[in-house]
Amino acid sequence: MKALFFLLFSIFSFSQQTKYVDFLTCTASLYPNFEEKSISGVVTYEFKVKQIIDTIKIDAKNIVFSDVMINGKSVKFKNSGKTLDLFDGFSKGKHKLTFQYTAIPKQTLYFIGQDENRQIWTQGQGKYTSHWLPSFDDVNEKVIFGITINYYVDMDKFKLDPIALSNGKLNFEKKTISWSRGVNDITRNYQMQKPMSSYLVMLAIGNFVKQEVKSKFGTPLEFYIDKNDYSKFEPTYRYSKQIFDYLEQEIGMKYPWKIYRQVPVRDFLYAGMENTTSTIFSQDFVVDSISFNDKNYINVNAHELAHQWFGDLITAQSGKHHWLQEGFATYYALLAEKEIFGDNYFYNELYDYALQLKNAAKTDTIPMMNENASSLSFYKKGAWALHTLREDIGAKNFQKAVKKYLKKYQYKNVNTDEFLAEIKKVAKDFDIKKFKSKWLETAGFDMVLAESYLFNNKSVAAYIQLTKEKKDLENCKAILESETYFPVKQYIFYKLGNTPFEDKKELIEIGMKQNVYVRQAIAETVSEIPVEFKSQYETFLDDDSYKTKEIALVNLCNSFPNQANEYLEKLKNLQGNNDKSLRITWLKIALNLDVILEYKNLYFNELLNYTSSNNESSVRQNALEVLLELYPENEQVIRALFQATTHHKWQFTKFAKEKIRALLKQSDFRNKVENLVKTADENMTNLYLKFLKE
């Protein structure tokens, strides 16, 4: 999973259950209910008791059970609120457990949007599937899952039947129209053929449309997208087949499952999640051809796909060995990007990782082989460890070892020593102990050592050298006129950010003829635009980057306020990236202009609408930041800010809570909220009082 925040694998006290009991299969018929925000189901587990055990536990958070039976007979059970405890009706040998359940999950299963924009999706990373499906928080318990999803569609509200997705191949779909109820009852059955950990079980329902291709070796690749984003299929999934074919070749082992699908959902908690056969990823990566230059899905795409081998096929035994999943996925994603964008890109990304690790090392004192290590260590230090290993033993030896490692432990759980043992078999002279000590058991990051590997690439070597030099305009000119990789050229303009325009004018003239990213660096670093550069700077408004357009709009309106209307007119029909940052910035500038009241009301209402629950949290946050700057005591704005604290996405609620607490320190704002309590409904009153009483 690609994320800035890592949800740690946790093994409960009863995790040793796997020594005594082996759960083999799970057949679940599920009934999600959007109106009630609930899910119910009928579940059958087949399991084998290997050794006598008093109690068998199934993880189940705040779930209600009924009709619990083993081998067709009702059995006594205990529901602790955290687990379903079975202590009756089993002995050594195979058994069949069945039960019915109902849950209203507080997390992990999310109900998003309204009417045709409804979505239901899961995020069970680590140990959270048990909030919506009785299963196993212990990643060492692997089960073959078969999921049937039963749901209905209100024919008056929906023009298109929502599609329900889960793990494995679609076995069958059944539709039954009930004219009396005005609904279309739909059943979809998915089946896995091989076992997997419970945290990888997924569910997604939404108004998706699909495109399908086949990989080089015939694996069906299904790409889903919201029906409203149909025109964004190509830029969103650009290079997807190439990435898939490359990773099969580079890893040296055929994709281990029967199908691979990807689906974006709104307000997903992280960048993506590698559910077996069925990756869910953030709507932020659904892009048009211009957005592609600002934020595309390629790295996350490759990262989540690599997890199908590293994490799904083989799973780390515990958090201590989590780098075996995230380090591998991060490194193979970089290798896939190298295949697409070349060596310069690859080494530049490694250099960026190294800088992050170097800076973090000042406070990050936990080594990578520790369950409390940081996400940065698991992901990027893990990738660096693998890069040095691959370089030191050779790419062919590395591939050979990885292939043997995957074959030997497929559908099982692994630890670090098991991987390193396979390395030792193909590189007998390689000092495994030194590698393990240096990269896995020691905190910090050796930048000098990293640079010795980075110097294999001329462009990055030049980049590193440039960062260590004083400003040398002649040298900068030579670099800009060369074929040096563009991030080096970007860095020149950031390095010269405070240099007077006249002193860097010649360099700017050269940089203006470069690619969109070099031009963007110029747009960012020339905020006060000289009149002589005005016409050239205005060309940034036409660049294939919404980010560049936004930067240029702000700086042009600040430098030439008399022409602000002209600049606004040029960009009035653009929304920008998924977070609508360009449009919201446009509205902010427009509201600050001396325009007629009718337009001010129109612009204000549009901004206020962006704060509603119909929009993603990134849009809501951008709109709230502008509204709080312009109208901090507006009742509707205050209400929208407090409502944001109830969102499921922790990043958004953190923003809202911090804003509220800071504003409540101001007497005018506090008085305003206290007055709102007198007229608000019960829900809002409770919300206001919650913060007023802190």
C-alpha positions in Angstrom: 0.0 0.0 0.0 1.2 3.5 -0.9 0.7 5.8 2.0 2.3 8.4 4.1 0.8 6.8 7.2 1.4 3.1 8.0 -1.2 1.0 9.8 1.0 -1.4 11.7 0.4 -5.2 11.5 -0.6 -6.4 15.0 -0.6 -9.9 16.2 -3.1 -10.5 19.0 -2.4 -12.8 21.9 -4.4 -15.6 20.3 -2.4 -15.4 17.1 -0.8 -18.8 17.9 -4.2 -20.3 17.0 -2.8 -21.0 13.5 -0.7 -23.8 15.1 -3.8 -25.6 16.2 -6.5 -24.6 13.6 -6.3 -24.0 9.9 -9.1 -22.1 8.3 -9.3 -23.3 4.7 -12.2 -21.6 2.9 -14.7 -18.8 3.4 -18.0 -18.6 1.5 -19.8 -15.3 2.3 -23.1 -14.0 0.9 -23.2 -10.3 1.8 -26.0 -7.7 1.9 -24.7 -4.1 2.1 -27.4 -1.5 2.9 -26.6 2.0 1.9 -29.5 3.7 3.8 -28.7 2.0 7.1 -24.9 2.1 6.5 -24.9 -1.5 7.5 -23.9 -4.9 6.2 -25.2 -8.4 6.9 -24.4 -11.8 5.7 -24.4 -15.5 5.8 -20.9 -17.0 6.2 -19.5 -20.5 5.9 -16.0 -21.4 7.0 -14.3 -24.7 6.5 -11.6 -25.4 9.0 -9.3 -28.1 10.2 -8.4 -28.7 13.8 -4.8 -29.9 13.8 -4.4 -30.1 17.6 -6.8 -30.1 20.5 -7.7 -26.5 21.4 -10.3 -25.2 23.9 -11.4 -22.1 22.1 -11.4 -21.0 18.5 -11.6 -17.3 17.8 -12.7 -15.3 14.8 -12.1 -11.6 14.8 -15.3 -9.6 14.7 -15.6 -6.0 15.9 -19.0 -4.9 17.1 -20.8 -7.6 15.1 -24.1 -9.3 16.0 -24.3 -13.1 15.4 -27.1 -15.6 15.1 -27.6 -19.2 13.9 -24.1 -20.2 14.7 -23.7 -23.8 13.7 -20.8 -26.3 13.3 -21.5 -29.3 11.0 -25.2 -28.3 10.8 -25.7 -28.3 14.6 -26.3 -25.2 16.7 -23.4 -24.5 19.1 -22.7 -22.4 22.1 -20.6 -19.3 21.4 -19.5 -16.1 23.1 -19.5 -12.7 21.4 -16.9 -10.5 23.2 -17.5 -7.5 20.9 -14.1 -8.1 19.5 -14.2 -11.8 18.7 -16.6 -14.7 18.0 -15.4 -17.4 20.5 -16.3 -21.0 19.7 -15.8 -23.7 22.4 -18.3 -26.3 21.4 -18.9 -28.8 18.6 -15.4 -29.4 17.2 -12.6 -32.0 17.6 -9.6 -32.9 15.6 -10.4 -33.1 11.9 -12.3 -31.0 9.3 -15.4 -29.0 10.2 -17.9 -26.6 8.6 -18.9 -23.4 10.5 -21.9 -21.3 9.4 -23.4 -18.2 10.9 -25.4 -15.1 10.1 -24.2 -11.6 11.2 -25.1 -7.9 11.0 -22.7 -5.0 11.5 -22.8 -1.2 11.3 -19.1 -0.6 10.9 -17.5 2.6 12.3 -14.6 2.1 10.0 -13.2 0.0 7.1 -16.5 -0.1 5.2 -17.4 3.3 3.9 -20.7 4.6 2.3 -19.9 7.7 0.2 -22.1 10.2 -1.8 -25.7 10.4 -2.7 -28.1 9.0 -5.3 -26.2 8.2 -8.5 -22.9 9.2 -6.9 -23.2 6.6 -4.2 -20.2 4.4 -3.6 -19.4 1.7 -1.0 -15.8 0.6 -0.5 -13.5 -1.0 2.0 -10.0 -0.4 3.3 -8.9 -3.2 5.5 -5.1 -2.7 5.6 -3.4 -4.5 8.4 -6.1 -5.8 10.6 -9.4 -4.1 9.9 -11.5 -6.3 7.7 -13.0 -7.8 10.9 -15.0 -4.6 11.3 -17.3 -5.6 8.4 -16.6 -9.3 7.7 -15.9 -11.8 10.6 -12.4 -12.9 9.6 -8.8 -12.9 10.9 -6.6 -10.0 12.1 -3.6 -12.4 12.1 -2.0 -12.1 8.7 -0.6 -15.6 9.1 -4.1 -17.1 8.7 -4.7 -17.5 4.9 -8.0 -18.5 3.5 -9.6 -19.0 0.1 -12.4 -16.5 -0.1 -15.6 -16.6 -2.2 -17.7 -13.5 -1.9 -21.3 -13.1 -3.2 -22.6 -9.5 -3.1 -26.3 -8.9 -3.0 -27.6 -5.4 -3.6 -30.5 -3.5 -5.2 -30.8 -0.5 -7.4 -33.7 2.0 -7.2 -34.7 2.2 -10.9 -36.2 5.7 -10.5 -32.8 7.1 -9.3 -30.3 5.2 -11.3 -29.9 5.2 -15.1 -27.0 2.7 -14.9 -26.8 -0.3 -12.6 -23.9 0.1 -10.1 -21.2 -2.5 -10.4 -20.1 -4.5 -7.4 -16.5 -5.8 -7.2 -14.6 -8.2 -5.0 -11.6 -10.5 -5.1 -11.1 -13.1 -7.7 -12.9 -14.0 -10.9 -16.5 -13.1 -11.5 -18.4 -16.4 -11.5 -21.8 -15.2 -12.3 -24.1 -12.2 -12.2 -27.9 -12.4 -11.7 -30.4 -9.5 -12.1 -34.0 -9.7 -11.1 -36.3 -6.7 -11.7 -39.0 -6.2 -9.1 -41.5 -3.8 -10.7 -43.7 -3.7 -7.6 -40.8 -2.5 -5.5 -39.2 -0.4 -8.3 -35.9 -2.0 -7.8 -33.4 -4.2 -9.7 -32.0 -6.9 -7.4 -28.4 -7.8 -8.4 -26.2 -10.7 -7.2 -22.5 -10.9 -8.2 -20.3 -13.9 -7.1 -16.5 -13.7 -7.0 -14.2 -16.6 -6.2 -10.5 -16.9 -5.4 -8.6 -20.0 -6.2 -5.8 -19.6 -3.8 -5.5 -18.5 -0.1 -4.8 -14.9 1.1 -4.8 -12.9 4.3 -8.1 -11.4 5.4 -6.9 -7.8 5.3 -6.8 -8.2 1.5 -10.5 -8.9 1.1 -12.3 -6.0 -0.7 -15.7 -4.7 -1.7 -16.4 -1.8 -4.0 -19.8 -0.8 -5.4 -20.4 2.3 -7.6 -21.4 3.6 -11.0 -18.3 2.3 -12.7 -17.7 1.6 -16.3 -15.0 -0.8 -17.5 -12.4 -1.3 -20.2 -10.5 -4.5 -20.5 -7.3 -5.6 -22.2 -5.2 -8.7 -21.9 -1.6 -8.9 -20.7 1.2 -10.3 -22.9 0.6 -13.8 -21.3 -3.2 -13.5 -21.4 -4.2 -12.2 -17.9 -7.4 -10.2 -18.1 -6.7 -6.6 -17.0 -9.9 -4.7 -16.0 -9.8 -1.0 -15.7 -12.8 0.7 -14.0 -13.7 4.4 -13.7 -16.7 6.4 -12.6 -19.1 6.8 -15.5 -18.8 10.6 -15.2 -15.0 10.3 -15.9 -15.2 8.1 -19.0 -13.1 10.6 -21.0 -10.3 10.2 -18.5 -9.7 6.4 -19.1 -6.6 6.8 -21.3 -4.6 9.3 -19.2 -5.6 7.7 -15.9 -4.5 4.2 -17.0 -1.7 5.2 -19.4 1.1 2.7 -19.5 -0.9 0.1 -17.3 -0.4 -2.8 -19.7 3.2 -1.9 -20.2 3.8 -1.8 -16.4 2.0 -5.2 -16.0 4.1 -6.9 -18.7 7.3 -5.4 -17.5 6.8 -6.5 -13.9 6.1 -10.1 -14.9 9.3 -10.1 -16.9 11.4 -8.3 -14.3 10.2 -10.3 -11.3 10.7 -13.5 -13.3 7.4 -15.1 -12.1 4.1 -15.0 -13.9 1.3 -12.9 -12.2 0.1 -15.3 -9.6 -3.7 -14.7 -9.8 -6.3 -15.2 -12.5 -7.3 -11.6 -13.1 -6.3 -8.1 -12.2 -8.6 -5.1 -11.8 -8.2 -1.6 -10.6 -11.0 0.8 -9.4 -10.8 4.4 -8.2 -13.0 5.6 -5.3 -13.8 8.9 -3.8 -12.2 10.1 -0.6 -10.1 6.9 -0.3 -8.0 7.1 2.9 -4.6 6.6 1.1 -3.1 6.5 -2.4 -4.0 2.9 -3.1 -4.5 -0.6 -1.6 -3.3 -3.8 -3.1 -6.3 -6.0 -2.3 -5.7 -9.4 -4.0 -6.6 -9.2 -7.7 -8.5 -5.9 -7.1 -6.6 -2.7 -6.3 -8.6 0.2 -5.0 -7.0 3.6 -5.5 -7.8 7.3 -4.9 -9.9 9.4 -7.2 -7.1 12.0 -7.0 -5.3 9.9 -9.7 -8.2 10.0 -12.2 -6.8 12.6 -14.6 -7.2 14.3 -17.9 -4.3 14.8 -20.3 -3.3 18.1 -18.6 -3.7 16.7 -15.0 -1.4 13.9 -16.1 1.5 16.3 -16.0 0.6 17.4 -12.4 -0.3 14.2 -10.7 -0.6 10.8 -12.4 -1.3 7.2 -11.3 1.9 5.6 -12.7 3.9 5.1 -9.6 1.0 4.1 -7.4 -0.2 1.8 -10.2 3.1 0.0 -10.4 3.5 0.0 -6.6 0.1 -1.7 -6.0 0.6 -4.2 -8.8 4.0 -5.2 -7.4 2.2 -5.9 -4.1 0.3 -8.7 -5.8 3.6 -10.7 -5.5 5.1 -8.9 -2.5 2.4 -8.8 0.2 -0.4 -10.8 -1.4 1.4 -13.9 -2.8 3.8 -13.9 0.1 3.0 -12.0 3.3 5.3 -10.7 6.0 4.9 -12.7 9.2 4.8 -9.6 11.4 5.4 -5.8 11.4 9.1 -6.4 12.0 9.4 -7.8 8.4 7.0 -5.3 6.8 9.8 -3.9 4.6 9.6 -7.2 2.6 6.3 -5.8 1.3 6.7 -2.0 1.1 10.4 -1.9 0.2 9.9 -4.4 -2.6 6.7 -2.7 -3.9 8.4 0.7 -3.8 11.6 -0.6 -5.6 9.8 -2.5 -8.3 7.5 0.5 -8.9 10.7 2.5 -9.5 12.0 -0.1 -11.9 8.8 0.0 -13.8 9.0 3.7 -14.1 12.6 3.3 -15.3 11.2 1.1 -18.1 8.9 3.9 -19.1 10.9 7.1 -18.4 14.5 5.9 -18.5 17.6 5.9 -16.3 17.6 9.6 -15.5 14.2 9.5 -14.0 15.0 6.4 -12.0 18.2 7.8 -10.5 16.6 11.2 -9.9 13.8 9.5 -7.8 16.4 7.5 -5.9 18.2 10.7 -5.1 14.9 12.3 -3.9 14.4 9.3 -1.6 17.9 9.6 -0.3 17.4 13.3 0.5 14.2 12.5 2.4 15.9 9.7 4.3 18.9 11.9 5.1 16.7 14.7 6.5 14.6 12.2 8.5 17.6 10.5 10.0 18.1 13.5 12.4 15.0 12.3 14.3 14.2 8.9 12.9 16.1 6.6 15.2 14.3 3.3 14.7 15.9 0.7 12.4 13.9 -0.8 9.5 13.6 -4.3 11.0 11.4 -3.0 13.8 7.6 -3.0 13.9 7.7 0.6 15.0 9.9 1.8 12.1 8.6 4.8 10.1 6.7 4.5 6.8 9.6 6.3 5.2 12.0 3.5 6.4 9.7 0.6 5.3 9.1 2.2 1.9 12.0 4.2 0.8 14.9 2.9 2.9 13.6 -0.5 2.0 13.8 0.4 -1.7 17.3 1.7 -1.3 18.4 -1.5 0.5 17.2 -3.5 -2.4 18.8 -1.2 -4.9 22.2 -1.6 -3.3 21.7 -5.4 -3.1 20.8 -5.6 -6.7 23.7 -3.5 -7.8 26.2 -5.5 -5.6 25.2 -9.0 -6.6 24.1 -8.2 -10.1 20.6 -7.9 -11.7 20.5 -11.5 -12.9 21.5 -13.0 -9.6 19.0 -10.7 -7.8 16.2 -11.8 -10.2 17.1 -15.4 -9.7 17.0 -15.2 -5.9 13.7 -13.3 -5.9 12.1 -15.8 -8.3 13.2 -18.7 -6.0 12.0 -16.9 -2.9 8.6 -16.3 -4.4 8.2 -19.9 -5.7 9.3 -21.4 -2.4 7.0 -19.3 -0.2 4.1 -18.6 -2.4 0.7 -18.4 -0.6 2.7 -18.4 2.7 4.1 -16.0 5.2 7.8 -15.0 5.2 10.5 -13.3 7.2 13.7 -11.4 6.4 16.1 -14.3 7.0 14.2 -16.5 4.5 14.7 -13.9 1.8 18.3 -13.3 2.6 18.9 -17.1 2.5 17.9 -17.1 -1.1 20.2 -14.2 -1.8 23.1 -16.2 -0.2 22.4 -19.2 -2.4 23.0 -17.2 -5.6 25.7 -14.9 -4.3 27.8 -17.0 -2.0 30.6 -14.4 -1.5 28.2 -11.6 -0.7 28.4 -10.5 3.0 24.7 -11.0 4.1 25.5 -10.1 7.7 27.0 -6.8 6.8 24.1 -5.9 4.5 21.6 -6.9 7.2 23.4 -4.9 9.8 23.9 -1.8 7.6 20.5 -1.5 6.0 18.0 -3.4 8.2 19.2 -3.3 11.8 20.9 0.1 11.9 19.0 3.4 12.1 19.9 6.4 10.0 20.9 6.8 6.4 24.4 6.8 4.9 24.2 9.6 2.3 27.9 9.2 1.3 27.3 5.5 0.5 24.1 6.4 -1.4 25.9 8.9 -3.5 28.4 6.3 -4.6 25.6 4.5 -6.3 23.9 7.6 -7.6 27.1 8.7 -9.3 26.5 5.9 -11.8 24.1 8.3 -13.5 25.7 11.4 -15.1 22.7 13.7 -14.7 22.2 13.0 -11.1 25.9 13.2 -10.5 25.7 16.7 -12.0 22.7 17.5 -9.8 24.5 16.5 -6.7 27.5 18.5 -7.7 25.3 21.6 -8.4 23.8 21.5 -4.9 27.3 21.7 -3.4 28.4 24.6 -5.5 27.9 28.3 -5.0 25.9 30.3 -7.6 27.8 30.1 -10.8 25.7 31.7 -13.5 28.0 30.6 -16.3 27.9 27.0 -15.2 24.1 27.2 -14.9 23.9 28.5 -18.5 25.9 25.6 -19.7 23.6 23.1 -17.9 20.5 24.7 -19.2 21.8 24.5 -22.8 22.8 20.9 -22.4 20.8 17.7 -22.6 21.0 17.4 -18.8 17.9 15.8 -17.2 15.2 18.5 -16.5 15.1 18.3 -12.6 18.7 19.7 -12.6 17.4 22.6 -14.7 14.5 23.1 -12.3 16.9 23.2 -9.4 18.8 26.0 -11.0 15.8 28.3 -10.9 14.8 27.3 -7.3 18.5 27.9 -6.3 18.4 31.3 -7.9 14.9 32.2 -6.5 16.1 35.3 -4.6 18.5 36.4 -7.4 17.3 39.7 -9.0 15.5 39.2 -12.3 18.1 41.2 -14.3 20.9 38.9 -13.1 19.1 35.7 -14.2 17.3 37.1 -17.2 19.4 35.3 -19.7 18.9 32.0 -17.9 15.2 32.6 -17.9 15.1 33.1 -21.6 16.8 29.7 -22.1 14.5 28.0 -19.6 11.4 29.4 -21.2 12.1 27.1 -24.2 12.3 24.0 -22.0 9.6 21.5 -20.9 6.6 22.2 -18.8 8.4 21.4 -15.5 11.3 23.7 -16.1 8.8 26.4 -17.1 6.8 25.8 -13.9 10.0 26.4 -11.8 10.4 29.8 -13.6 6.7 30.6 -13.0 7.1 29.8 -9.2 10.3 31.7 -8.7 9.4 34.9 -10.6 6.5 36.1 -8.5 7.0 39.8 -9.1 6.8 40.1 -12.9 8.8 42.9 -14.6 6.8 44.7 -17.3 9.4 43.5 -19.9 8.7 39.9 -19.0 4.9 40.2 -18.9 4.1 38.9 -22.4 6.3 35.9 -22.0 5.0 35.2 -18.5 1.4 35.3 -19.8 2.3 32.2 -21.9 2.3 30.1 -18.7 -1.5 30.4 -18.8 -1.4 28.1 -21.8 0.9 25.5 -20.4 -0.3 21.8 -20.1 -0.3 22.0 -16.3 -3.1 23.2 -14.1 -0.6 23.9 -11.4 1.4 26.2 -13.7 -1.8 27.9 -14.8 -2.8 28.6 -11.1 0.7 29.9 -10.2 0.6 32.2 -13.2 -2.9 33.4 -12.6 -2.1 34.5 -9.0 1.2 36.2 -9.9 -0.2 38.0 -13.0 -3.2 39.3 -11.0 -0.9 40.5 -8.2 1.5 42.1 -10.6 -1.0 43.6 -13.0 -4.3 44.0 -11.1 -5.8 46.2 -13.8 -5.8 43.2 -16.1 -7.1 40.7 -13.6 -10.4 40.4 -15.3 -8.7 39.5 -18.6 -6.7 36.7 -16.9 -9.8 35.4 -15.2 -11.7 35.4 -18.4 -9.1 33.3 -20.0 -9.3 30.5 -17.4 -13.0 30.8 -16.4 -14.0 27.4 -17.8 -11.3 25.3 -16.1 -11.8 23.3 -13.0 -8.2 22.1 -12.7 -7.1 18.9 -10.9 -9.3 16.7 -8.8 -9.1 19.0 -5.8 -10.4 22.0 -8.0 -7.5 24.1 -6.7 -7.4 26.2 -9.9 -11.1 26.9 -9.9 -11.1 27.7 -6.2 -8.2 30.1 -6.6 -10.0 31.7 -9.5 -13.0 32.3 -7.3 -10.9 33.8 -4.5 -9.4 36.3 -6.9 -12.8 37.1 -8.4 -14.3 37.7 -5.0 -11.4 40.1 -4.2 -12.2 42.2 -7.2 -14.6 45.1 -7.3 -17.4 43.3 -9.1 -21.2 43.7 -8.8 -23.0 42.1 -5.9 -24.8 39.6 -8.1 -21.5 38.1 -9.2 -20.1 38.1 -5.6 -23.1 36.1 -4.4 -22.7 33.7 -7.3 -19.0 33.1 -6.6 -19.6 32.9 -2.8 -22.4 30.3 -3.3 -20.2 28.2 -5.6 -17.4 28.2 -3.1 -19.9 27.3 -0.3 -21.2 24.5 -2.4 -17.7 23.0 -2.7 -17.7 22.6 1.1 -20.7 20.3 1.1 -20.6 16.5 1.5 -21.3 16.1 -2.2 -17.6 16.9 -2.8 -14.4 15.1 -1.9 -12.5 16.2 1.2 -9.7 17.8 -0.9 -12.2 20.1 -2.6 -14.0 20.9 0.7 -10.7 21.8 2.4 -9.5 24.1 -0.4 -12.9 25.9 -0.4 -12.9 26.2 3.4 -9.5 27.7 3.5 -10.5 30.4 1.1 -13.9 31.1 2.8 -12.3 31.2 6.3 -9.9 33.8 5.0 -12.6 35.9 3.3 -15.6 35.3 5.5 -14.5 33.8 8.9 -17.7 34.8 10.7 -20.2 33.7 8.1 -22.7 31.3 9.7 -22.8 29.0 6.7 -19.0 28.8 6.5 -18.7 28.1 10.3 -21.4 25.3 10.0 -19.5 23.8 7.1 -16.2 23.9 9.0 -17.8 22.1 12.0 -19.4 19.5 9.8 -16.0 18.7 8.3 -15.0 17.2 11.7 -17.4 14.3 11.2 -15.7 13.1 8.0 -14.2 9.6 7.8 -10.9 10.8 6.4 -8.6 11.6 9.3 -6.5 14.1 7.3 -9.5 16.3 6.6 -10.9 16.1 10.2 -7.5 17.0 11.6 -7.5 20.1 9.4 -11.0 21.1 10.5 -10.4 20.5 14.2 -7.1 22.5 14.3 -8.8 25.4 12.5 -11.7 25.4 14.9 -9.5 25.3 18.0 -7.3 28.1 16.7 -10.4 30.3 15.7 -12.1 29.7 19.1 -9.2 31.5 20.8 -10.5 34.6 19.0 -13.4 36.2 21.0 -15.4 37.3 18.0 -15.4 33.8 16.5 -16.2 32.2 19.9 -19.2 34.6 20.4 -20.4 33.8 17.0 -20.4 30.0 17.6 -22.0 30.5 21.0 -24.9 32.4 19.3 -25.2 29.6 16.7 -25.9 27.1 19.5 -29.1 28.9 20.3 -30.6 28.3 16.8 -29.0 25.2 15.6 -30.6 21.7 15.4 -29.6 19.0 17.9 -26.8 17.5 15.8 -25.1 20.8 15.1 -25.7 22.0 18.7 -23.9 19.0 20.0 -21.0 19.6 17.6 -20.6 23.2 18.5 -20.7 22.4 22.2 -18.2 19.7 21.9 -15.5 22.2 20.9 -16.8 25.1 23.1 -16.4 22.9 26.1 -12.9 21.8 25.4 
